[in-house]
Amino acid sequence: MIFLVSLAMAECPSVADTLESATVDLASGRSAADNLALAEGAFACDRAEPADLARYLLVSGAAKFLDGDKNAAEPYFAAAALADAAYFDDRLGPEIRAAWTTAKLGDAGRIAVNKPVYVDGKSVRKFPRTVDSGPHLLQSPPDGWAKLVYVPPAEDISVDVPTGSAATATAKSRHSPVWLVAAGVAAAGAGGCAYGATTQDAVMENAATGEEVESAYGLQTGLAYTAAGLGLAAITSGVFYFVF
C-alpha cells in the first residue's frame, strides 16, 4: 500500500523542489523561467500553502528584478510579503531584500472567474471579487489547472478555467488510475481470502484429529483478517482516487 501511495504521488511535481531549483538558478546567475513554469504546473495538483505561495511570488519577482525590470518586480514582492511576511531567502541578496521590504501595491482591482477556484490558496466561490492589484495564483485542482494572473491597479480581469481534456498532465495524477488498479487488486484479494476462509468450515467438520481442527481454524482466522485488511485497502484506494 505504501508503494502505491508513493507511486501515485510521484506523478505530481513537488512545489518546494521546483522553487528550490528556481532559487538556485537565480543565485547562480541563471534564468529561473523553466523551473518557475514547473512550479506553476505543480500548483495545479493541490491548494497552495502560504509559505509556498510567498516563495513562488518572491522568486518570480526576483527574476524580473534581476532581468532589469524593477518596476514589474515590485507588485510581486508586495504580494509575497502579504502571503507570508516572515519569509525571505537571503540567497537572493541584500538588494532584492531591500526592494521586497519597501514594495507596495497599487489600487485594488477585480477578478472574475467562470467557476469556483482557489485564489492565493483560499477557496472563492463567488465572482467578480475585489482583490489587491498585482499577481494572484488561481488554482482548480479538480481540473488540473493553475495560473498566475496579474490584476492591474483599479482594473478588472476575466479568467476562464479549462475543464476535462484541458487539464494538465501533472494534475491529472490527482485522479491517477493507479488508485483504481490498487482498489481492484485489493478487492479481488479480499474476495479470494474470504472465500478461502469459508472453505475451512468443511475442513474442520471432516477433521479426524484435534490438530487438524486447530490448523484449519488458524488458517481460517488468518484468511479472515487478511480479507478484512485487503477490503479496507480497496476502500481506501477508491477514496484516494476520488479525493486526490
Secondary structure as GFF3:
##gff-version 3
##sequence-region A 1 244
A	DSSP	alpha_helix	2	10	.	.	.	ID=ss1
A	DSSP	alpha_helix	15	27	.	.	.	ID=ss2
A	DSSP	alpha_helix	33	42	.	.	.	ID=ss3
A	DSSP	alpha_helix	50	66	.	.	.	ID=ss4
A	DSSP	alpha_helix	70	83	.	.	.	ID=ss5
A	DSSP	three_ten_helix	90	92	.	.	.	ID=ss6
A	DSSP	alpha_helix	94	102	.	.	.	ID=ss7
A	DSSP	beta_strand	109	113	.	.	.	ID=ss8
A	DSSP	beta_strand	117	119	.	.	.	ID=ss9
A	DSSP	beta_strand	122	124	.	.	.	ID=ss10
A	DSSP	beta_strand	129	131	.	.	.	ID=ss11
A	DSSP	beta_strand	134	140	.	.	.	ID=ss12
A	DSSP	three_ten_helix	141	143	.	.	.	ID=ss13
A	DSSP	beta_strand	145	151	.	.	.	ID=ss14
A	DSSP	beta_strand	156	159	.	.	.	ID=ss15
A	DSSP	three_ten_helix	164	166	.	.	.	ID=ss16
A	DSSP	alpha_helix	169	172	.	.	.	ID=ss17
A	DSSP	three_ten_helix	173	175	.	.	.	ID=ss18
A	DSSP	alpha_helix	177	205	.	.	.	ID=ss19
A	DSSP	alpha_helix	210	243	.	.	.	ID=ss20
###
